[in-house]
């Protein structure tokens, strides 16, 4: 592979790739008319991934604009408690008074289609972590979701991709008034009023007078008063259980117990448990689910996953997710329960749509036994590879099948580099020791 191209790709020059992504796709579509059904399916994945790379650039631009916006302007002084935004992750509460537009259509020219690729960009702002009692700061999350059609007007070709970022106060920025105090945002503590110092006054020395003797009056016997003691405040765990939404937990089966890492505490109930830690808050876990069983079998908060950050949430029919400090656990009916740990592979997957994007759900655990300390994880429509010397890279479609047939990273091409891109009338994917080209007319060619 030419050294100049490898150097550019290692720098991830996405702006140039976006220009290349608009050239001559229509030629590939014409040559593909005689493909078999298997080839057509591979072609569809190949084209979808190319369009997704274009959409990702538009979403990234909107996300960078949000990250560059002052934190006070991006947030809401009076959060709408209890109002859910479907674009936000489970457990994130909408903060609707941001200055960014809620929707904006961005036509992006793509010569592969008879009309421009029209991307609808939706931007949501919400509380990722509301301020706790006594805390001055919270943090917010910005989610940018792009929607487009591979074939304009055909709902069967609709795709959606999301990117998100957490926004925290910048250096020298003061938090908005509404983020001080208890969860939900109580009013900021107002500074004491400033008043002018009184002017001194001078009076003449009074002339002494004769003081009459005091009149002695007997003091009445005071009536004793009964003071009602203030109620003992609920602990965060008991306050969580007192919410009617958590009646499913049933009665407590033991006392609240401490001793967890970083000052954490927990309490068990008939149908689950509540775990609390000061930086995270109280999180309920339902007994008997695959997530809870695996969490407890692998050491609980001291093991693989760390503390739960959010409660188990439905992301689509038959599919759920729960986020922990060290990653996320996913379940899909008819497929599997899979752990996706934090790291470059998960970051690449999430930035390209995650479980609801074109790559689909994780279908296997991370494989740590790759060449030279590398690792990989498989998803429904792709595989992501990483090594200490190469970035997290997506391989999909017919190119992924050929990579498999050649022995993956142990084959002659080595590890993949970045993502595929349009190269003239071909889709190209670079590797450490070469590259592959794909077209509907010629299939995969190895160079």
N, C-alpha and C positions, 0 to 999 in steps of 0.2 A: 504494500500500500504506500502511495507517495507520502514522504515524511511531512510535507506541508499540510496535507489533508488530515493526517493523524494528529498533528499539533493543533490544528483548528478544532478538531472534534474533541480532543481532550480538554480544550478550553470551553467546550460546550457553547459554540458560537450559534446560539439559537436564532438570532436575527437573520443570519445568512441562510440557515436551514429553512426558515419560514418563506424566504423568497424562492428557494429551490422547490419548496413544496407546492408551488402554484404552477409548475411547468409541465405541460404535455401529458396530463393524466388521461385525457380523452383517448389518446392512442391506445393505451392499455385496455380501456373499456371495449374498444372495437375489436381488438385481437381476441378478447376473452369470450366471444359469442359461442364458440364451439367447445367450451370447456365442459368436462364432466361435472357431475354434481359435487364430487369431492373437491375439484379444483375451484368451482364457483364458491363453495363455502370458504376455502382458503383465501380466495380473492376478496371476498366480503370482509374478512377479518383484516386483510392487508390494507384495504382502502379505508376501513373504519379507523385503524390506528393512525394512518396518515392524516385524515381529517382531525382526529383527536389531537395530534401534535399542533395543528394550526389553532384549534380552539384553546389549547393550553396556553399559547402565547398571549391571546386576548385576555384570558382569565388572569394570567400572571400580571399583566399590565394593570388591571383593575385592582388586584391585590396589592401591588406595590404602591399604587396611589393611596390606598387605605392605610398602609403602613407608614407612609410619609405624612399623613394627616395628623395634626396635634391631637393628643389623647382627649383633651377636654372637648374638642369639637366633635370627635367621633362618637362620644358616649352620650347617654341620656341622663339628664338631671333627675328625672322622675320616671324610673323604669315601670313598664306596664306589667305589674306582678301577675303571673298566671296566664298571660297571653303568649301562646306558642307560635313560633314561626316555623313552617315546615322545612325551611332550608337549614335551620340550625340543628346541631347534633342533639341527641336526647339529653335532657337535663340542663340545657343552656337556655336561659330566659331572655326573651327579646328586649332589646334596648333601642326603641324605634326612632329616636330623635337625632340620628346621625345626619351629616351634611351630604353624604354620598347619595346619588339617585337610586331609587329602588329598582328600576328596570331601565335598560338601555339596549337598543338594537345596534349591533356593529356589523355592517356588511363587510365580508372579507373576500376579495376576488380570488377565485380558484378556477383555473382554466380547465379543470377536469369536468366542470358542469356547465350547462348552457346558461346558468344565471349565477350570481355571486353566492358563496356559502354564507348564509345569514345566521349569525350567532345572537341569541338572546341572552344577555348577561344580567343575572339577578344578584343583588348584593344584600346580605342580611347582617345586622350587627346585634350581638347579644352578650349577656354576662357569661363569661366562662367560669368565673368564680366571684360571687358577690362578696362584699366586705363582711367579715364576721364581727361580732361584738367587740368593741375596743380597737378595731383595725381601721386605719385611714385609707387603705388602698384596696381596690378590687382589680380584676383584669377582665378584658373583653375579648371576644372572638369575632372575627370578620370572616364570613363565608361567601365566596364568589362561585356561582353556579352558572355554567354555560349550557345552552340547549341548541341543538341544530339538527337538520335533516340532511342525510346523504342525498336523498332525492327530494327536492322541494315539494311540499304539500303532501308527501306520503308518510302517514304516521308510523308505518312499519319501519321506517328508516330513521326514526328519531333517536338521538343519543343525548345523554346528559353527563357532564363532568363537573366536579367540584374541587376547589382549592380553598384552604383556610389558613389563617394566621392568628396568633394571640397577640393582642395589643396591650402593653403595660405602660405606665407613666414613664416618659422619657426623663433624662437627666435635667434637672432644673424646672420641670413642669409640675405644677400643683394639681392635685386631683380635683375633679368637679365637686361642687358643694354637696351633691347628692350621694357621694360614696362614703361619707363618714358615718360611723355608728353601726346599728344593727343591720341584719340582712334586709335587702330591699332598699336601703339608702335612707337614713334619717338625715335631718337637716344638719348642716355643718355648725360647729360651735362658733357662735358669733363673737368677734372680739369685743372687749368692753368699750362702751361709748367714750369718746374723747370730749372732755369739757374744759373750758378755760379755767385756770386757777383763780379763785376769788381774790378781789382786791382787798388788802388789809384796811381795817377801819380803826379809828382812834377815838376813844371816849375819855371824858374827864373822869378823874378819880372821884368815886361817890363819897358823899359826906356820911360818916357813920351815924347810925340811929340806934336808939334803944330797942332791943329785941324783947318782946313779951315772953314770959315763960310758956313752954309747950304744954298743950292740953293732952293728957294721957288718956287714951281710949283702949279698952280691952280688945285684943285681937280675937276674932271668932275662931273656933276650932275647925281646921280644914277637913273637908269631906274626902275620904280616900277615893282614888280613881282606879279603875281596872284597865290595864293596858293589854290589848289583844296582840299577841306576837305576830310578826309578819310571816306569811307562808314561806316555807323553804322553796327556793327556785328549783325547777326541774333541771336535771342534767341534760346535755345535748341528746343523749341516747333516749332518755325518758320523754323528752320533748318530741323527738321523732316518732316514738311509738304512740304518743297522744294524738297525733294527726289521724283522723278517721280513714285516710287513704291507706294506712298501714294496719288496719284491723285484721288483715289476713295473717299477720304474724302470730295471733293468738296470745295466750297468757305467757308471762315470763316463767322460765323453768329454773332460774337461778338469779343470784345477785349480780349487779354490774361489777365487772372485774377489770383490773388494770394489769400492768406488767408487760404490755406489748411494746415493741420498739418505738422510740421517739414519743413516749408518753401516751401511747394509744390505749384504748379501753374497748370492751365488748360486753354484750349481754345476749344470752340465748333465749329463744322463745319456742313455742310449740312447733311453729312452721318456718323457722329461720333464725337469723341473728342480725344484730345491728353492730357495726364496727365503727369506731370513732377515732379520729386523730386530728389534732388542732389545726394543721395546715389544710386538711381535706374536708372535715366535717363528718357527719353521721351518714353511713351508707347501709341500707338494708340488703340482705342477701337471702333469697328464698331457698329453703332446705330441699335437697333431693334433686336439684337441677344439675345438668352436666357441668356447668360452670362451677357451682359451689362444691360439688364432689371433688372435682379436679383441684380446685383452689386449696381445699383442706388436705387432700392427699399429697400435695407438693409443698407442704410447709406453711400454708396460710400466709399471713403478712410477712413472715420471716423467710419465705421460700422464693420460688420462681417468679411470682407475680407482684409481690409487694402489696401495698394497701389497695383496695378497690377505690377508684376515683368516681365512677358513676355506677348507677344501678343497671341491671340487665334491661335492655330496651329492644323493642321490635323495630327492625329496619325495613322489612318487607314481609309478605306472607310466608310463614314457615322459617323465618330467619331472624336471629337475634345477635346482639353484640354486648359485651361488657368491657369497659376500659379499666385497666389497672395501672399502677405506677410504671411497670416495666413493659407494657404493651397492651394488646387487645386480644380477647378470646371471641371467636366467631362460631356460630352454629347454623347449619342449614339442613332442613329436613331432606332426607334421602342422600345426604352427602357426608357430613362429618362435623366434628367439633375440633377446631384448629386454633393454635396459639400463634399469633404474629407478634414477635418481640420488637421492642424499639430498636431502631438502627437504620442504616441506609436503605435496606431492602423495603422496610415498611414505609419509610419516607417516600421512596419512589412510587410505591403502590398507591399510597394515599394521595399523592400529588397528581396521579393519573386516574382519579375517580374512586379508588378503593373498591369495596365489595359491590357497590351499585354502578361502577363504571364498566367499561368494555372488557377489562381483564377478568371480572367476576370474582367469586369467592376463593379463598385459599383452599387448596385440596390436599396439602401435605404440610408437615412441619418443616422447619428450616433444616436443611442438610448441611452439617458443619464439616463434612469429610471431603471437601473438594480440594483440588490441587493447590499447593502453595498457600494453605490457610484460608482459602476462599469458602464461600457458602452460597446457597441458592434456596429459593422457595418456589413451589409450583402453585399456579392459580388456574382457574377454569380455562382461560384463553391465552395464557402466557406463562413464562418463567422469568424470574428476575435473578441475575447473577451478580456477585460482588467478590472482589479480592482486595488484599491490601494495596495492590498496584493498579487496580482498575476500578472505575466508578460503578455504582449500581446500574445495571443495564437490562432493559426489557427485550426478550426475544419471543416472537409470536408468529403465528401463521405457518406458511410453507417453509420459511427460513428456520423457524424453530424445529420443524420436523427434520430438516436436513442437518441441523446442528446436532440433534439427537442421534441421527444415523452415523454421524462422524465421531461420536464419542464425547460429545459436549466439550468441556474445557480441556479434557485430556487428549482431544484430537489435534489435528495439525493446525487448526486456526487459533487455538487458545481461547482466552476469555473474550466475550463481546465487549464493545466499547460504545456506551451510550444507547441511543434509540435509532431506529431506522429512519430514512429520509428519502425524498424523491431526488433522483440523480438522472436528469434528462427524462427519458421515457421509462426508467426503471425505478424500483424501490431498492435502496442500498442499505446494507448493514455492515459496519466495519468491525473487525476483530483484531486481536493483537498481531496476528501473522497473515492477515489477508482480509478479504471481504466477500460478501455474497450479494448477487443481484437477483431480483425477481421481476418477472413481467407475466401478464396473462398468456402471452403468445409462447414464451420460451421456458416458463417455470423458473426454477432456481438454478443459478450458475455460480460456481465456486471459483474464486480467483485468489 
